[in-house]
Amino acid sequence: DVLERARGVTELIKAAAPRIEAARELPPDVLAAMHRARLFRLLLPRSVGGDEIDLETHAMALETIARADASTAWVMS
């Protein structure tokens, strides 16, 4: 489930928030975790390996990530 995958990376993102702020970029471990959770492919069609989710679910996933770190949600969007 998309929201479970988003929730699954929030603790890592929260812990990385000071590093994200200081470096003004997502650190490699956060990016890798988000890629493993397939959070950058949510809106892509299934025919190209995406999840093809609806916009409401995408917004809820973004909100979940934004609660951990707003900048990370911005990158994800």
N, C-alpha and C positions, 0 to 999 in steps of 0.2 A: 504494500500500500504506500502511495506517495507520501502521505502525511507521516507515516511511521518512519519512512526513510529520512524525511526532513528532521523529525524529532531525534532520530538516531545520531545526528551530527551536532546537535545544539550544544551539548556540554563541551565538546572540543572547540566549537566556535566561541562560546563564552570564555573559555580559558585562554583562547588566543586573542581576544579582543584588544588587550593592551599592545600586543605585537602588531596587530592589524593597524591600530591607530598610529603607532610609532613609525612603522615602515610605509604606511599609506598604500599597502597592497596586501593581498591575501598570501599568507605563507604557504609554502609547498605542501605541508601536511594537511592544511585545511582544504586546499584545492584538491588534493588527492582524495580526501574523504568525501568531498562533494561529488567528485567524478565517480567514485565507487558507488555512491548512493544514487547515481544517475540524475542528479538535480539540474544538470545543464541541458537535458534532453527531454524535458517534460512536455514541451509543446510541439516537438517534431513529430511528423507522421510516423506511424508504425512501420510503413514501407521503407523508411530509411533508418530504422532502429530507435525511434523515439517512443515515448509513452502516449502521445496524442491525447493528453488529458484536457478536460474542459477548463475554461478560464476561471471559474469559481474555485476549483480545486487548486489551480496554479496560484491564485491569490492567497488561498489558505496556506499553501506551502511557503510562499514568500513571507507571509505574516509569521509563521513559525520560526523561520530563519531570522527575521527582523527582530524578534524578541530576544534572540541571542546576540545579534550584532546587526545594526541597520545597514552598515556599509557592505557587509557580506550579502545581505538581501539585495542591495542595489546591484552588486556585481552579478548575482544570480539572475536578476530580471533582465 
